[in-house]
Amino acid sequence: MPDDLSRAADAPRPVRSMPEPGHRRRSRLEVLGGAMVGLGVGMGLVFPAFLEAMRIATPADAWSGKSRVACLTAGVLVGGINFLLARLVLGGRLRHALHDALTGLPNRALLNDRCSQALRADAREGTTTGVLLFGLDRFKEINGTFGHHYGDEVLAQVGARLTGVVRKVDTVARLGGDEFAVLLPDVGTLANARAVAAKLRAALETPFQVEGVDLDVEASVGVALSGEHGKDATTLLRHADIAMHVAKVRSFGVFTYDPAVDEHSPTKLALLGDLRRALDRGELVLYYQPQVNIRTGDIVGAEALVRWQHPERGLIFPDEFIPLAEHTGLIGPLTRHVLDAALAQARRWSDAGRPLTVSVNLSARNLLDEGLPNQVAELLAAHVVAPELLELEVTETAIMTDPVRAQQVLEKLAALGIRISIDDFGVGYTSLGQLRNLPVSELKIDRSFVTTMTEDPSNALIVRTVVDLGHHLGLTLVAEGVETAQALTVLSGLGCDIAQGYHLARPITVAAFDSWCAGRRIAGQTDVPTPKGPGRAGLAPIRP
């Protein structure tokens, strides 16, 4: 974190609208509980006085000393019992209603109430309240791999660690699942709020230990500021949630709410309508990035990457419209469109005498679609393409969304003869047992390891380990993110099978791809080393 952010996070922030540190205004529900307890005390005090009035109004011979003592004692007991019951029953119920059972942190109801209080203070005193919404990255993989007991323990530790970083006047709440929120009354500026977010993320970098197992957890954080991003608690939390999801999808770490990324904003709704029409108008086009056999230098495949040629906005990259498709149900038709276009191109390359494997990415939603295998089989038949020329890429995160159903869908796809590749391998929690049981043909080493392995020995070791592991399991290894000749040479020495990255070629149109292949053939492919190791499993390298 830059020094200025660090100083902003550590510097004391004045709190004019809140009580002294260590105290908070009580919520309305907490006040109600206190009132009920007070009622019990009041009954203990008033009831004896009521009985004394009864004595005065009653003939003396009907009100003996023993009767008076007995009634007074009963009054005190009734009041005391009411006091204890109110404190125990209402106190317990209120705590249960306002706090998360697993972590003991405030829940959404109490957070909303405290946020509303802070916003009222903003209106009175001109202060600013910040809301940070945390979503743990790949948390479902911990549950899927190690079990819910491990996940619950991690959540409890995350809550304690976040609480240990913030001021006493701030509120750390658990909203449910793997989401936490932090309320920052009188935070001052957006820079201060972002600095606190960065500091909290840094606090999660130390692995969490559960029963002797070290578990790495990262978080994506959405930031929203009162006034600028919302004037009420509901709007502020919703905008922080949207920002968090953008941070997660785009791997930003921390992201401040921007109306431009809001799916419910007029701009996004208009873009969604355009996307529906784009599928019918043929505005979605495929770019292809070559995959090269490191041992032979042959081009063995191409990854199909969708782009949107918008009639007004020009070329739009997938990170702008794929999330829209995933959240609105358009991902199914969009995936079918990409598969159809990719298989049509695979047919054309085969007809030209140079068959290439075409890779298509699947989302988590696709893996939950039990009708996907039949759709793929129909498209293969329609284009008369051999199944082994189609490869479907899935991420570890997508598999762990619903491991059982994902495995069922993948097994049906593999039964067709289609190759299955795990994309971005190494950043998730796929266990060796799960990897062995999945119908996988290939591992694609995540670019975060490949791009830095020549400078970072630990990442070079990770790449070597993944290559050795994959080969022992009979899998083909693909390195994506190959951006330098040095990286290609290192991969050659490690025995990696296939390279993909900007050093070879960026994603390009079909016409540019064909020209690149022709130019590479003329140049003699002299930039590719010749290591030992297998080519793409099950396929003879095809030299264009």
C-alpha positions in Angstrom: 0.0 0.0 0.0 1.4 3.4 -0.9 2.7 5.5 2.0 -0.1 8.1 1.8 -2.8 5.4 2.0 -1.0 3.8 4.9 -0.9 7.1 6.8 -4.5 7.8 6.0 -5.5 4.4 7.3 -3.5 4.8 10.5 -4.3 8.5 11.2 -7.0 9.2 13.8 -10.2 10.4 12.2 -12.3 12.8 14.3 -15.7 11.6 15.3 -18.0 14.5 16.1 -21.3 12.8 15.7 -20.7 9.7 17.8 -20.1 9.0 21.5 -16.7 8.6 23.0 -14.6 5.7 21.6 -15.7 2.4 22.9 -19.4 3.5 23.0 -22.1 3.5 20.3 -25.6 4.9 20.2 -27.9 2.0 21.0 -30.2 0.8 18.2 -34.0 1.2 18.6 -34.3 -2.5 19.3 -31.7 -2.3 22.0 -33.6 0.7 23.5 -36.8 -1.4 23.5 -35.1 -4.1 25.4 -33.9 -1.6 28.0 -37.4 -0.3 28.3 -38.8 -3.7 29.0 -36.2 -4.3 31.7 -37.0 -0.9 33.2 -40.7 -2.0 33.2 -39.8 -5.0 35.3 -38.0 -2.7 37.8 -40.9 -0.3 37.8 -43.3 -3.1 38.7 -41.1 -4.1 41.6 -41.3 -0.5 42.9 -44.9 0.4 42.1 -46.6 -2.8 43.1 -45.8 -2.5 46.8 -47.1 1.1 46.8 -50.3 -0.2 45.1 -50.8 -2.7 47.9 -50.3 -0.1 50.5 -53.1 2.0 49.0 -55.2 -1.1 49.1 -54.5 -1.4 52.8 -55.6 2.2 53.5 -58.9 1.6 51.6 -59.6 -1.6 53.4 -61.1 -2.0 56.9 -58.4 -2.4 59.5 -59.8 -5.7 60.7 -59.4 -7.1 57.2 -55.8 -6.1 56.9 -53.7 -7.8 59.4 -50.0 -7.3 59.8 -49.1 -10.7 58.4 -51.3 -10.0 55.4 -49.6 -6.7 54.8 -46.1 -8.3 55.0 -47.2 -11.2 52.7 -48.6 -8.8 50.1 -45.6 -6.5 50.1 -43.3 -9.5 49.8 -45.3 -10.8 46.9 -45.1 -7.4 45.2 -41.3 -7.3 45.5 -41.1 -10.9 44.2 -43.3 -10.2 41.2 -41.3 -7.2 40.3 -38.0 -9.0 40.7 -39.2 -11.9 38.6 -40.4 -9.6 35.9 -37.1 -7.9 35.9 -35.1 -11.1 35.6 -37.4 -12.5 32.9 -37.2 -9.3 30.9 -33.5 -9.2 31.1 -32.9 -12.9 30.3 -35.6 -13.6 27.7 -35.7 -10.2 25.9 -32.0 -9.8 26.2 -31.3 -13.2 24.7 -33.9 -12.7 22.0 -32.6 -9.3 21.1 -29.0 -10.5 20.9 -30.1 -13.4 18.7 -32.1 -11.0 16.5 -29.2 -8.5 16.1 -26.1 -10.6 16.0 -24.8 -13.4 13.7 -24.8 -16.8 15.5 -21.6 -18.0 14.0 -19.3 -15.0 14.5 -21.1 -13.1 17.2 -20.8 -10.0 15.0 -23.7 -7.6 14.3 -26.0 -8.8 11.6 -27.6 -6.9 8.7 -30.5 -5.6 10.8 -28.2 -4.0 13.4 -25.8 -2.7 10.7 -28.8 -1.1 8.9 -29.8 0.6 12.1 -26.3 1.9 12.9 -25.9 3.0 9.4 -29.1 5.0 9.5 -27.9 6.6 12.8 -24.6 7.6 11.1 -26.4 9.1 8.1 -28.6 11.2 10.4 -25.5 12.4 12.1 -24.1 13.2 8.6 -27.1 15.4 7.9 -26.8 17.3 11.1 -23.1 17.8 11.3 -21.9 17.6 7.7 -19.8 14.4 8.2 -19.4 11.5 5.8 -20.0 7.8 6.4 -18.2 5.0 4.5 -19.4 1.5 3.9 -17.0 -1.3 2.9 -18.5 -4.6 1.7 -16.1 -7.6 1.8 -16.6 -10.8 -0.3 -14.2 -13.6 0.4 -12.6 -14.9 -2.9 -13.0 -18.6 -3.6 -14.5 -19.3 -0.2 -16.8 -22.0 -1.7 -13.8 -23.9 -2.7 -12.7 -24.2 1.0 -16.2 -25.6 1.9 -16.1 -27.9 -1.1 -12.6 -29.2 -0.5 -12.3 -29.3 3.3 -15.9 -29.3 4.5 -18.2 -26.7 6.1 -16.5 -27.1 9.5 -13.3 -25.6 8.1 -15.3 -22.8 6.3 -17.2 -21.9 9.5 -13.9 -21.7 11.5 -12.4 -19.4 8.8 -15.4 -17.1 8.9 -15.1 -16.8 12.7 -11.4 -16.0 12.4 -12.0 -13.4 9.6 -14.6 -11.6 11.8 -12.1 -11.5 14.7 -9.3 -10.3 12.5 -11.3 -7.5 10.9 -12.6 -6.3 14.3 -9.0 -6.1 15.5 -8.1 -3.6 12.9 -10.9 -1.0 12.9 -11.7 1.7 15.5 -14.0 0.9 18.4 -16.6 3.3 16.9 -16.7 1.4 13.6 -19.0 -1.6 13.1 -17.9 -5.0 11.6 -20.9 -7.0 10.6 -21.5 -10.3 8.9 -24.2 -10.2 6.2 -24.4 -13.9 5.5 -22.4 -16.5 3.6 -18.9 -15.2 2.9 -19.8 -11.5 3.0 -18.9 -9.0 5.7 -19.5 -5.2 6.0 -17.6 -2.5 7.8 -19.4 0.8 8.8 -17.0 3.8 9.1 -18.8 6.8 10.7 -17.2 10.2 10.0 -14.6 8.6 7.7 -13.8 12.0 6.2 -12.8 11.3 2.6 -13.0 8.5 0.0 -9.2 8.2 0.2 -9.5 7.4 3.9 -12.2 4.8 3.2 -10.1 3.1 0.5 -7.0 3.2 2.8 -9.0 1.4 5.5 -10.2 -1.2 2.9 -6.6 -1.8 1.8 -5.5 -2.2 5.5 -8.2 -4.7 6.2 -7.4 -6.7 3.0 -3.7 -6.8 4.2 -4.9 -8.1 7.5 -6.3 -11.2 5.8 -3.1 -12.0 3.9 -1.7 -14.2 6.8 -3.0 -17.7 6.3 -5.8 -18.9 8.6 -5.0 -22.1 10.4 -7.7 -24.6 11.0 -6.8 -28.0 12.6 -3.2 -27.7 11.4 -4.2 -26.7 7.8 -3.1 -23.3 6.5 -5.8 -21.7 4.3 -5.2 -18.7 2.2 -8.1 -16.3 2.0 -8.3 -13.0 0.0 -11.2 -10.6 -0.2 -12.7 -8.3 -2.8 -14.0 -5.0 -1.3 -16.6 -2.6 -2.5 -16.5 1.0 -1.2 -19.5 3.4 -1.0 -19.6 6.9 0.6 -22.6 8.7 1.9 -23.8 11.6 -0.1 -21.8 10.7 -3.2 -23.1 7.2 -3.5 -26.3 7.1 -1.5 -28.4 9.0 1.1 -30.0 6.1 2.9 -28.7 2.8 4.4 -30.3 0.5 1.8 -28.9 2.4 -1.2 -25.5 2.7 0.3 -25.2 -1.0 1.1 -26.5 -1.9 -2.4 -24.0 0.2 -4.1 -21.2 -1.1 -1.9 -22.3 -4.6 -2.9 -22.3 -3.8 -6.6 -18.7 -2.4 -6.2 -17.6 -5.5 -4.4 -18.9 -7.8 -7.2 -17.0 -5.6 -9.8 -13.8 -5.9 -7.7 -14.3 -9.7 -7.6 -15.0 -10.2 -11.3 -12.2 -7.9 -12.5 -9.7 -8.9 -9.7 -9.4 -5.2 -8.6 -9.1 -6.0 -4.9 -10.8 -2.7 -3.9 -13.3 -0.9 -6.1 -15.3 2.3 -5.5 -18.9 2.3 -6.6 -19.3 3.8 -10.1 -22.8 4.2 -11.7 -21.3 3.1 -15.0 -20.9 -0.5 -13.7 -24.3 -0.6 -12.1 -26.5 -3.2 -13.9 -29.6 -1.3 -12.8 -28.3 2.0 -14.1 -29.9 3.4 -17.3 -26.6 2.8 -19.1 -26.4 -0.8 -18.1 -30.0 -1.5 -18.8 -29.6 0.0 -22.3 -26.4 -2.1 -22.8 -28.4 -5.2 -21.7 -31.1 -4.5 -24.3 -28.4 -4.0 -27.0 -26.8 -7.3 -26.0 -30.1 -9.2 -26.5 -30.3 -7.7 -30.0 -26.6 -8.3 -30.7 -27.1 -12.0 -30.6 -29.7 -11.7 -33.4 -27.7 -9.2 -35.4 -24.4 -11.0 -35.5 -22.5 -8.3 -33.7 -20.7 -10.8 -31.5 -17.4 -11.9 -33.2 -14.7 -14.3 -32.2 -11.0 -13.5 -32.0 -8.5 -16.3 -31.8 -5.3 -16.6 -29.8 -2.8 -19.3 -31.1 -1.5 -22.1 -28.9 1.9 -23.5 -29.9 3.5 -26.8 -29.1 6.7 -25.8 -27.4 8.6 -29.0 -28.4 7.9 -28.8 -32.1 6.9 -25.2 -32.7 3.7 -26.4 -34.4 0.4 -24.5 -34.0 -1.9 -27.0 -32.3 -4.9 -24.9 -31.3 -6.6 -21.6 -30.8 -8.6 -20.2 -28.0 -11.8 -18.5 -29.1 -12.4 -15.2 -27.3 -15.7 -13.3 -27.9 -15.8 -9.6 -28.7 -18.8 -7.3 -29.3 -18.6 -5.1 -32.3 -21.2 -2.5 -31.0 -22.6 -0.2 -33.8 -22.1 2.9 -31.7 -19.6 2.1 -29.0 -17.1 0.2 -31.1 -15.3 -3.0 -29.9 -16.4 -4.0 -26.4 -14.4 -6.5 -24.5 -16.0 -9.4 -22.6 -15.4 -8.1 -19.1 -18.0 -5.4 -19.8 -20.8 -7.7 -21.1 -20.2 -11.3 -19.8 -21.1 -10.4 -16.2 -24.4 -8.9 -17.6 -25.1 -12.1 -19.5 -24.3 -14.3 -16.4 -26.6 -12.3 -14.1 -29.6 -12.1 -16.5 -29.7 -15.6 -18.0 -28.3 -14.5 -21.4 -25.2 -16.6 -20.8 -26.9 -19.7 -22.2 -27.7 -18.2 -25.6 -24.4 -16.4 -25.7 -22.4 -19.6 -25.1 -24.4 -21.4 -27.7 -23.6 -18.6 -30.2 -19.8 -18.8 -29.4 -19.8 -22.6 -29.7 -21.7 -22.4 -33.0 -19.2 -19.8 -34.5 -16.1 -21.6 -33.1 -17.2 -25.0 -34.6 -18.0 -23.3 -37.9 -14.5 -22.0 -38.0 -13.0 -25.3 -36.9 -14.8 -26.9 -39.9 -13.3 -24.3 -42.3 -9.8 -24.9 -41.0 -10.3 -28.7 -41.4 -11.5 -28.2 -44.9 -8.4 -26.1 -45.7 -6.2 -29.1 -44.6 -5.0 -27.7 -41.3 -7.4 -28.9 -38.5 -6.9 -27.1 -35.2 -8.3 -27.7 -31.7 -10.6 -24.8 -30.8 -11.0 -23.9 -27.1 -14.2 -22.3 -25.8 -14.7 -20.9 -22.2 -17.6 -22.0 -20.1 -18.9 -20.1 -17.1 -20.2 -21.4 -13.8 -23.7 -21.1 -15.0 -23.0 -23.2 -18.0 -21.8 -26.0 -15.7 -25.2 -26.0 -14.0 -27.0 -26.5 -17.3 -27.7 -30.2 -17.7 -28.9 -29.6 -21.2 -25.4 -28.3 -22.3 -24.0 -31.7 -23.4 -27.0 -32.3 -25.8 -26.6 -28.8 -27.2 -22.8 -29.4 -27.9 -23.5 -32.8 -29.5 -26.1 -31.2 -31.8 -23.6 -28.5 -32.8 -20.8 -31.0 -33.5 -23.1 -33.0 -35.7 -24.4 -29.9 -37.5 -20.9 -28.7 -38.4 -19.5 -32.2 -38.9 -16.6 -31.5 -36.6 -14.6 -34.3 -34.8 -15.2 -34.0 -31.0 -11.5 -34.0 -30.3 -11.2 -30.7 -32.1 -13.3 -29.0 -29.5 -11.9 -28.2 -26.1 -14.0 -26.6 -23.3 -12.2 -24.6 -20.6 -13.6 -24.3 -17.1 -12.1 -22.6 -14.0 -11.6 -24.2 -10.6 -14.0 -21.6 -9.2 -16.7 -22.5 -11.7 -16.3 -26.2 -10.8 -16.5 -25.5 -7.0 -19.8 -23.6 -7.4 -21.6 -26.9 -7.4 -19.0 -29.7 -7.6 -21.5 -32.6 -7.9 -23.5 -31.1 -10.8 -20.4 -29.7 -12.5 -18.8 -33.2 -12.5 -21.9 -34.8 -14.0 -22.1 -32.2 -16.8 -18.3 -32.5 -17.5 -18.5 -36.3 -17.6 -21.3 -36.2 -20.2 -19.3 -33.7 -22.3 -16.1 -35.9 -22.0 -18.1 -38.9 -23.0 -18.7 -37.2 -26.4 -15.0 -37.2 -27.0 -14.6 -33.5 -26.1 -11.4 -32.4 -24.3 -11.8 -30.7 -20.9 -9.3 -28.1 -19.7 -9.0 -26.5 -16.3 -8.3 -22.8 -16.8 -6.4 -20.6 -14.4 -5.1 -23.6 -12.6 -3.2 -23.0 -9.3 -5.3 -20.1 -7.9 -8.2 -22.3 -6.6 -8.6 -25.1 -4.1 -9.1 -28.1 -6.3 -7.7 -31.1 -4.4 -5.6 -33.8 -6.0 -8.5 -36.3 -5.3 -11.0 -34.1 -7.2 -8.5 -33.5 -10.0 -8.0 -37.2 -10.4 -11.7 -37.9 -10.5 -12.6 -35.1 -13.0 -12.6 -36.0 -16.8 -9.8 -33.5 -17.5 -7.3 -33.7 -20.4 -5.4 -30.5 -19.8 -4.3 -27.9 -17.2 -3.8 -24.3 -18.1 -1.3 -22.7 -15.6 -2.6 -19.4 -14.4 -0.9 -16.4 -16.0 -0.1 -14.8 -12.6 2.5 -17.5 -12.1 3.8 -17.6 -15.7 4.3 -13.8 -16.2 6.4 -13.4 -13.1 8.3 -16.7 -12.9 11.5 -15.3 -14.4 11.7 -12.8 -11.5 10.0 -14.7 -8.7 11.7 -18.1 -7.8 8.6 -19.2 -5.8 6.4 -18.8 -8.9 8.9 -20.7 -11.0 8.8 -23.5 -8.4 4.9 -23.5 -8.6 5.1 -23.8 -12.4 7.6 -26.6 -12.2 5.4 -28.4 -9.6 2.2 -28.1 -11.7 4.0 -29.3 -14.8 5.4 -32.4 -13.0 2.0 -33.0 -11.3 0.1 -32.8 -14.6 2.5 -35.1 -16.4 2.3 -37.7 -13.7 -1.5 -37.6 -14.1 -1.2 -38.0 -17.8 -2.4 -34.4 -18.6 -1.2 -31.8 -21.1 0.2 -28.6 -19.6 -0.5 -25.2 -21.2 1.1 -22.0 -20.0 -0.9 -18.9 -20.6 0.5 -15.4 -20.3 3.8 -16.1 -22.1 4.9 -12.6 -22.8 8.7 -12.9 -23.3 11.2 -15.1 -25.1 12.9 -15.7 -21.7 9.6 -17.1 -20.3 9.3 -19.4 -23.3 12.8 -20.7 -22.8 12.2 -21.4 -19.1 8.9 -23.2 -19.9 10.9 -25.3 -22.5 13.4 -26.3 -19.8 10.5 -27.3 -17.4 9.0 -29.5 -20.1 5.8 -27.6 -20.4 3.8 -28.7 -23.5 2.0 -25.7 -25.0 2.5 -21.9 -24.8 -0.1 -19.2 -25.3 0.5 -15.4 -24.8 1.4 -12.1 -26.3 4.9 -13.1 -27.1 3.5 -15.4 -29.7 0.4 -13.4 -30.7 -2.5 -11.4 -29.2 -6.1 -12.5 -29.8 -6.7 -11.6 -33.4 -9.4 -11.9 -36.1 -9.7 -15.0 -38.3 -8.1 -13.2 -41.2 -5.2 -12.0 -39.1 -4.8 -15.4 -37.5 -4.5 -17.1 -41.0 -2.0 -14.4 -42.0 0.0 -15.0 -38.8 0.1 -18.8 -39.5 1.3 -18.2 -43.0 4.0 -15.8 -41.9 5.1 -18.1 -39.2 5.5 -21.0 -41.7 7.6 -18.8 -44.0 9.8 -17.6 -41.0 10.4 -21.2 -40.0 9.2 -20.8 -36.4 12.8 -20.1 -35.2 11.7 -18.5 -31.9 10.4 -21.7 -30.3 12.9 -23.9 -28.3 13.0 -27.6 -28.7 12.6 -29.3 -25.2 11.7 -32.8 -24.4 8.1 -33.5 -23.6 4.7 -34.6 -25.1 2.6 -32.4 -27.4 -1.1 -31.9 -27.0 -2.4 -35.3 -25.7 -4.2 -37.3 -28.3 -3.4 -35.0 -31.2 -0.7 -35.0 -33.8 0.8 -31.5 -34.2 -0.4 -29.9 -37.4 2.1 -27.5 -39.1 0.1 -24.9 -41.0 
